[in-house]
Amino acid sequence: MADPKAENALREALATIEDLEARWSAARDYLKIDASRARHVVLTADVADPDLWHHQDHAREVTTELGRLTNDLGSFDELRAALDDSLVLVEFSREAMANGEPDWSLLNELDATVASLDTSITALETRSLFTGQYDENDAIVELHAGAGGTDAQDWTEMLVRMYSRWAERRGFGVELDEATEGQEAGLLSATFIMKGRFAYGWLSAERGVHRLVRMSPFDSQARRQTSFASLDVTPLLNDDASEVEIDEKDLRVDTFRSSGAGGQHINKTDSAIRITHLPTNIVVSCQNERSQHQNRARAMQILEAKLADRARAQRQAEMDALSGNRGDNAWGSQIRSYVQAPYQLVKDHRTDFETGNVEAVLDGELDGFMEAELRRLRARS
């Protein structure tokens, strides 16, 4: 006699697999898998050319692109194999039921396989959100305290930690380049490089003003305080991908003693560099490298990226997403509110995505907010 519970479990699993098959096929189109396979063939031939390394910059580009394509195609093909395995489990389960006795170990394995496939294909679908020219690049992230006094400076330091924790969760690296301490606590500003594939693509969703509402630890009467901090993000350009030429006579270079939140990693000598690009008044600083020469090189890399960003925005109005316009760092301009008192809520005002688990968000659980904004932007394009 048939087991209705087992039959229902098998039907649900098969329906889910059919949906996953459709999603996998759709991903093949929007991720341009066939074009990637053709490109992989070309790059493989290039790598086999003994003359490739005569031009080292080009060789690095080729090998990096080939490595990424190999990983992407491998992951896509592994999903196809996993889908095939799930169909085999369906057939085995059917045979067991046809013999009169459901095999629950097979059905449980099928359920676990389908759940894992759903997670993997959802991650694959997220890739479709990264279509910008620089989305795969590392990111230069700048945080600035806004309205709110000491609380805002403390909030800025909290945001540095939040994004560092998010980076840890994704396996990204964080390199702090500049941190200016607040008068009493926290940070007036901080600049860091987020290193990882799609770092810029992810963090572009975070550009704007972030608002914190809490009972102030700096108020003797423990009153509720609202404070603001802004985040700007710029794609870090490859060393060989210069889009701008910088004239040395347009620069004012100042040196100063390193200090701030870098701790033992900051060299306490006059090795910190501040570069002002006089025509645009763009200022960049770096203090976390071990020598003045290294700090200058990193500062110039950041300046070049910011000037390129500015040039792109001027050339093409539709590249405004790269222009880094933060707006006023105060009331009415926030993209997201983090409320710790009188209730617990983090809400993004662009997408209405929200959660009551404020501590988890401050500990780096940001993917939901980022994905919601990236999907909103994609729907508008």
Number of C-alpha atoms within 10 A of each C-alpha: 8 12 11 9 10 18 16 11 15 20 13 13 22 18 11 17 22 14 13 19 18 12 16 20 12 13 19 15 11 11 17 11 16 12 11 16 14 10 14 19 11 13 18 15 9 16 15 9 10 8 10 15 12 9 9 10 13 13 16 13 13 17 15 12 14 21 14 13 18 16 11 16 16 12 14 19 12 12 19 16 12 15 20 14 14 22 17 13 19 20 13 16 23 19 14 15 17 12 11 12 15 20 15 13 10 15 21 12 13 23 20 14 18 20 14 13 22 17 11 14 18 14 11 20 16 13 15 14 19 17 12 13 9 18 19 18 20 25 30 26 26 20 24 23 29 25 17 19 20 23 30 27 28 24 27 29 25 16 21 23 15 20 21 20 20 19 18 13 12 13 12 17 15 20 14 23 25 28 27 19 18 20 11 12 16 22 26 23 22 25 24 21 22 26 19 17 17 21 24 27 25 20 23 24 20 22 21 23 26 25 27 23 21 19 18 17 14 15 12 7 9 11 12 14 18 21 26 28 28 27 26 22 28 27 28 27 21 12 9 9 10 12 14 13 9 13 8 9 8 13 16 13 15 13 18 14 13 22 19 17 18 16 10 8 12 22 19 17 15 15 24 29 29 20 20 18 19 12 8 10 12 13 17 22 26 28 33 30 23 15 17 20 13 17 23 23 15 20 23 19 17 25 21 20 23 25 18 22 23 18 15 17 17 13 9 9 10 11 15 14 16 21 20 18 13 16 12 15 22 19 13 10 17 22 19 22 20 23 19 18 14 10 11 15 18 24 18 19 14 13 18 13 16 17 16 15 13 18 15 12 21 19 17 19 18 17 13 13 22 20 17 17 23 23 17 15 14 13 9 7 6
